[in-house]
Each structure stands twice: as C-alpha cells, then as structure tokens.
Amino acid sequence: MNRSSTISAGLLLACLFGSFTAQARVRTVTDAQAPRALPSEGPVDVRWTDPAQFSDIRHSGNRWEAERGDWVNQLASYFRKSAARQLPEGQHLSVTLTDVKRAGQYEPWHGPRFDDVRIVKDIYPPRISFDYTLTDANGQVIDQGQRKLVDSAFLTGGTRLNDSDSLRYEKQMIDDWVRREFRTDRVAADL
C-alpha cells in the first residue's frame, strides 16, 4: 500500500468514526444546536425559551434524565397541531413556551436502580406556562396574554390520548386550553 492510499484510508476511517460518534451522542433539549422554534408554517407559530431554565430540568431530581430526548419539540409540535385544528379561519396564533414542568418527578432517594425512572404521583402535576398573541387576517391583535396551565387532577380523569405517550398529561392540558380558548360559541359571541 502506498503512502497516499494509507492517508486516504486513515481519513476515511476518521470520518466514519466521527460520524458514528456524532450520531451516537444522545441529543438533549438543552443542546446549543437544538432549535428554539418550529419552522414557520400554517396558522400557528410555536417557539420556546431556553429549556435549561424550565422547571422540569431545574427541579427534576435528575437533570441529566430530564434533559434527554426531544420532548420540548414534541410538545411544541403538538401545540401547533391542536391549535391549528380549532383556530378560526384567517386567524394566526403565535405561542412562546416559557416554562414546562412535566408530570412526575425523579426521586433519587429510591436508589440507583430508580435514578432514571420518573415517578408519577398527584403531588407532581404537569405545568405549562406560555405567552401568546392571536391576530386576525389583517395582522390586528385580537387577544394576547400569558397563561399558566396546571392540572392538579391529572390522574383522576382519564386522558383521551395514548397511555404509552410520556407527554399525554401535558398534551391533554394543551387540548383543554385550546378547546376553551377557541370554542365556536365564544368566537361567535366576540363578533
């Protein structure tokens, strides 16, 4: 093997190793390269502040487990989908998630076998805080404000969502807010 093919083979191996290492790395919601907004499309825009400041991470009992995955993006996508179904024609909703505390808590005092297990009890209800602006087709502000959603009874009433969805309680709160906010009788009364 000549020197140039040895160098080429070495570079190829280094590139392959680098790509596997990058893919093997677990993505976190606090990753600096992670987006802070959904791509703009349709009548609902959703963005979020720095997830490292969310209560779910700061007060989780296991910050590393709380940061894992892409749950902020999943919640934002669900918010968009839920609101887009109910939003009256011609209106635009802009939402900024400012804080999230998912249902449950990590309880490290149970020992190392339970370090990565989120314990769901009624004393750990889901909470979502967000700012929103609702505009009409001409860009005029119809409504805006801040909302702090909390479902203290999240374990007592069933959810209409998949039981295996780890975000089902948070998604249920989003659905409930959207239904209350964009009820057709409320929209008709405002006209």
The 8 nearest C-alpha neighbors of each residue, nearest first, counted from 0:
[[1, 4, 5, 2, 3, 6, 8, 7],
 [0, 2, 4, 3, 5, 6, 7, 8],
 [1, 3, 5, 4, 6, 0, 7, 8],
 [4, 2, 6, 5, 1, 7, 0, 8],
 [3, 5, 7, 6, 2, 1, 8, 0],
 [6, 4, 2, 8, 3, 7, 9, 1],
 [5, 7, 9, 3, 4, 8, 10, 2],
 [8, 6, 4, 10, 9, 5, 11, 3],
 [7, 9, 11, 5, 6, 10, 4, 12],
 [10, 8, 6, 12, 7, 11, 5, 13],
 [11, 9, 13, 7, 12, 8, 14, 6],
 [10, 12, 8, 14, 9, 13, 7, 15],
 [13, 11, 15, 9, 10, 14, 16, 8],
 [12, 14, 10, 16, 11, 15, 17, 9],
 [15, 13, 17, 11, 12, 16, 10, 18],
 [14, 16, 12, 18, 17, 13, 11, 19],
 [15, 17, 13, 19, 14, 18, 12, 20],
 [18, 16, 14, 20, 15, 19, 13, 21],
 [17, 19, 21, 15, 20, 16, 14, 22],
 [20, 18, 22, 16, 21, 17, 23, 15],
 [19, 21, 23, 17, 18, 22, 16, 24],
 [22, 20, 18, 24, 19, 23, 17, 16],
 [21, 23, 19, 20, 24, 18, 25, 17],
 [24, 22, 20, 21, 19, 25, 18, 26],
 [25, 23, 21, 22, 26, 20, 19, 27],
 [26, 24, 23, 27, 67, 68, 22, 21],
 [25, 27, 68, 24, 67, 30, 28, 69],
 [26, 28, 67, 66, 68, 30, 29, 25],
 [27, 29, 66, 30, 69, 68, 50, 67],
 [28, 30, 27, 51, 50, 31, 66, 33],
 [31, 29, 33, 27, 32, 28, 26, 34],
 [30, 32, 33, 29, 34, 28, 27, 35],
 [33, 31, 30, 34, 29, 35, 28, 26],
 [32, 34, 30, 31, 35, 28, 29, 27],
 [35, 33, 36, 32, 37, 31, 72, 30],
 [36, 34, 47, 46, 33, 48, 37, 49],
 [37, 35, 46, 34, 45, 47, 38, 72],
 [36, 38, 45, 39, 46, 44, 35, 75],
 [37, 39, 40, 36, 44, 45, 46, 34],
 [38, 40, 44, 37, 41, 43, 45, 36],
 [41, 39, 38, 42, 44, 43, 37, 79],
 [40, 42, 43, 39, 44, 83, 91, 79],
 [41, 43, 91, 92, 83, 90, 40, 44],
 [44, 42, 92, 79, 41, 93, 91, 83],
 [45, 43, 93, 39, 94, 92, 46, 79],
 [44, 46, 94, 95, 37, 36, 75, 93],
 [47, 45, 36, 95, 35, 37, 96, 94],
 [48, 46, 96, 95, 35, 36, 97, 49],
 [47, 49, 97, 50, 96, 35, 46, 95],
 [48, 50, 51, 52, 47, 29, 53, 35],
 [51, 49, 53, 52, 29, 48, 28, 56],
 [52, 50, 49, 29, 53, 56, 57, 28],
 [53, 51, 50, 49, 57, 54, 56, 98],
 [54, 52, 98, 50, 55, 99, 51, 56],
 [55, 53, 57, 100, 56, 58, 99, 98],
 [56, 54, 100, 59, 53, 58, 57, 99],
 [55, 57, 59, 62, 54, 65, 58, 53],
 [56, 58, 54, 55, 59, 53, 52, 62],
 [59, 57, 54, 56, 55, 60, 62, 61],
 [58, 60, 56, 61, 55, 62, 104, 57],
 [59, 61, 105, 58, 106, 62, 107, 104],
 [62, 60, 59, 63, 64, 105, 65, 114],
 [61, 63, 65, 56, 64, 59, 66, 60],
 [64, 62, 66, 65, 61, 67, 56, 27],
 [63, 65, 67, 66, 62, 61, 115, 114],
 [64, 66, 62, 56, 63, 67, 61, 59],
 [67, 65, 27, 63, 28, 64, 62, 56],
 [68, 66, 27, 64, 65, 26, 28, 63],
 [69, 67, 27, 70, 26, 28, 66, 25],
 [68, 70, 72, 71, 28, 73, 27, 67],
 [69, 71, 73, 72, 68, 74, 28, 166],
 [72, 70, 74, 73, 69, 75, 28, 50],
 [71, 73, 75, 70, 74, 69, 76, 37],
 [72, 74, 70, 76, 71, 75, 77, 69],
 [75, 73, 77, 71, 76, 72, 78, 70],
 [74, 76, 78, 72, 77, 73, 45, 71],
 [77, 75, 73, 79, 78, 74, 72, 80],
 [76, 78, 80, 74, 79, 75, 81, 73],
 [79, 77, 75, 81, 76, 80, 82, 74],
 [80, 78, 76, 82, 77, 43, 81, 83],
 [79, 81, 77, 83, 78, 82, 76, 84],
 [80, 82, 78, 84, 79, 83, 77, 174],
 [81, 83, 85, 79, 84, 80, 86, 177],
 [82, 84, 80, 86, 85, 81, 79, 43],
 [85, 83, 82, 81, 86, 80, 87, 79],
 [86, 84, 82, 83, 181, 87, 81, 177],
 [85, 87, 83, 82, 84, 181, 88, 90],
 [88, 86, 90, 85, 89, 181, 186, 183],
 [87, 89, 90, 86, 136, 91, 42, 135],
 [90, 88, 136, 135, 87, 91, 42, 86],
 [89, 91, 135, 136, 134, 88, 87, 86],
 [92, 90, 42, 134, 133, 43, 135, 93],
 [93, 91, 133, 43, 132, 42, 44, 94],
 [92, 94, 44, 132, 131, 43, 45, 133],
 [95, 93, 131, 45, 130, 44, 46, 96],
 [96, 94, 46, 47, 130, 129, 45, 97],
 [95, 97, 129, 47, 98, 128, 46, 48],
 [98, 96, 129, 128, 48, 47, 95, 99],
 [99, 97, 53, 128, 127, 96, 54, 129],
 [98, 100, 127, 53, 126, 55, 54, 101],
 [101, 99, 55, 126, 54, 125, 127, 102],
 [100, 102, 125, 55, 99, 103, 126, 169],
 [103, 101, 125, 124, 123, 119, 100, 168],
 [104, 102, 119, 123, 118, 117, 120, 101],
 [103, 105, 117, 118, 59, 106, 123, 119],
 [104, 106, 117, 60, 118, 61, 59, 107],
 [105, 107, 108, 60, 109, 104, 118, 114],
 [108, 106, 109, 114, 110, 105, 60, 113],
 [107, 109, 110, 106, 111, 114, 113, 105],
 [110, 108, 107, 113, 106, 111, 112, 114],
 [109, 111, 108, 112, 113, 107, 114, 106],
 [110, 112, 114, 113, 109, 107, 108, 115],
 [111, 113, 110, 114, 109, 115, 116, 107],
 [112, 114, 116, 111, 115, 110, 109, 107],
 [115, 113, 111, 107, 116, 112, 110, 105],
 [114, 116, 113, 64, 117, 105, 61, 112],
 [117, 115, 113, 114, 105, 118, 106, 104],
 [118, 116, 105, 104, 103, 119, 115, 106],
 [117, 119, 103, 104, 105, 116, 120, 106],
 [120, 118, 103, 102, 117, 104, 123, 121],
 [121, 119, 122, 123, 103, 118, 124, 154],
 [120, 122, 123, 124, 154, 151, 119, 152],
 [121, 123, 120, 124, 151, 103, 119, 102],
 [124, 122, 103, 121, 120, 102, 104, 119],
 [125, 123, 102, 151, 121, 150, 122, 126],
 [126, 124, 102, 101, 100, 149, 169, 150],
 [127, 125, 149, 100, 148, 99, 101, 124],
 [126, 128, 99, 148, 98, 147, 100, 129],
 [129, 127, 147, 98, 97, 146, 96, 148],
 [130, 128, 96, 97, 95, 146, 145, 131],
 [131, 129, 145, 95, 144, 94, 146, 96],
 [130, 132, 94, 143, 93, 144, 145, 95],
 [131, 133, 143, 93, 92, 142, 134, 94],
 [132, 134, 92, 142, 141, 91, 140, 143],
 [135, 133, 140, 141, 91, 139, 138, 90],
 [134, 136, 90, 138, 137, 139, 89, 91],
 [135, 137, 89, 90, 138, 134, 91, 139],
 [138, 136, 135, 139, 134, 89, 90, 140],
 [137, 139, 134, 135, 136, 140, 91, 90],
 [138, 140, 134, 135, 137, 141, 136, 133],
 [141, 139, 134, 142, 133, 138, 135, 132],
 [142, 140, 134, 133, 139, 135, 143, 132],
 [143, 141, 133, 140, 132, 144, 134, 131],
 [144, 142, 132, 131, 133, 141, 145, 140],
 [143, 145, 131, 130, 146, 132, 142, 129],
 [144, 146, 130, 129, 131, 147, 143, 128],
 [145, 147, 129, 128, 148, 130, 144, 131],
 [148, 146, 128, 127, 149, 129, 145, 126],
 [147, 149, 127, 126, 128, 146, 150, 172],
 [150, 148, 126, 125, 151, 147, 127, 124],
 [149, 151, 153, 152, 124, 125, 148, 172],
 [150, 152, 124, 153, 149, 121, 125, 122],
 [153, 151, 150, 155, 154, 156, 121, 124],
 [152, 154, 150, 151, 155, 156, 168, 124],
 [155, 153, 152, 156, 121, 157, 120, 151],
 [156, 154, 152, 153, 157, 121, 151, 158],
 [155, 157, 154, 153, 158, 152, 159, 150],
 [158, 156, 155, 159, 154, 153, 160, 162],
 [157, 159, 160, 171, 156, 168, 167, 161],
 [158, 160, 157, 161, 171, 167, 162, 156],
 [159, 161, 158, 167, 162, 171, 164, 170],
 [160, 162, 163, 164, 167, 159, 158, 165],
 [163, 161, 164, 160, 167, 165, 158, 159],
 [162, 164, 161, 165, 167, 160, 166, 168],
 [165, 163, 167, 166, 161, 162, 160, 168],
 [164, 166, 167, 163, 162, 168, 161, 169],
 [167, 165, 164, 169, 168, 170, 101, 74],
 [166, 168, 170, 164, 169, 165, 160, 171],
 [169, 167, 171, 170, 166, 172, 153, 125],
 [168, 170, 172, 171, 166, 167, 125, 173],
 [171, 169, 173, 167, 172, 168, 166, 174],
 [170, 172, 174, 168, 169, 173, 167, 175],
 [173, 171, 175, 169, 170, 174, 176, 168],
 [172, 174, 170, 176, 171, 175, 177, 78],
 [175, 173, 171, 177, 172, 176, 178, 170],
 [174, 176, 172, 178, 173, 177, 171, 179],
 [177, 175, 179, 173, 178, 174, 180, 172],
 [176, 178, 180, 174, 179, 175, 82, 181],
 [177, 179, 175, 176, 181, 180, 182, 174],
 [180, 178, 176, 177, 182, 181, 175, 185],
 [181, 179, 177, 178, 176, 182, 185, 175],
 [180, 182, 178, 179, 177, 85, 183, 86],
 [183, 181, 185, 184, 178, 179, 180, 186],
 [182, 184, 186, 185, 187, 181, 87, 188],
 [183, 185, 187, 186, 182, 188, 181, 189],
 [186, 184, 188, 182, 187, 183, 189, 181],
 [185, 187, 183, 189, 188, 184, 182, 181],
 [186, 188, 184, 190, 185, 189, 183, 182],
 [189, 187, 185, 186, 190, 184, 183, 182],
 [188, 190, 186, 187, 185, 184, 141, 183],
 [189, 187, 188, 186, 185, 184, 141, 183]]
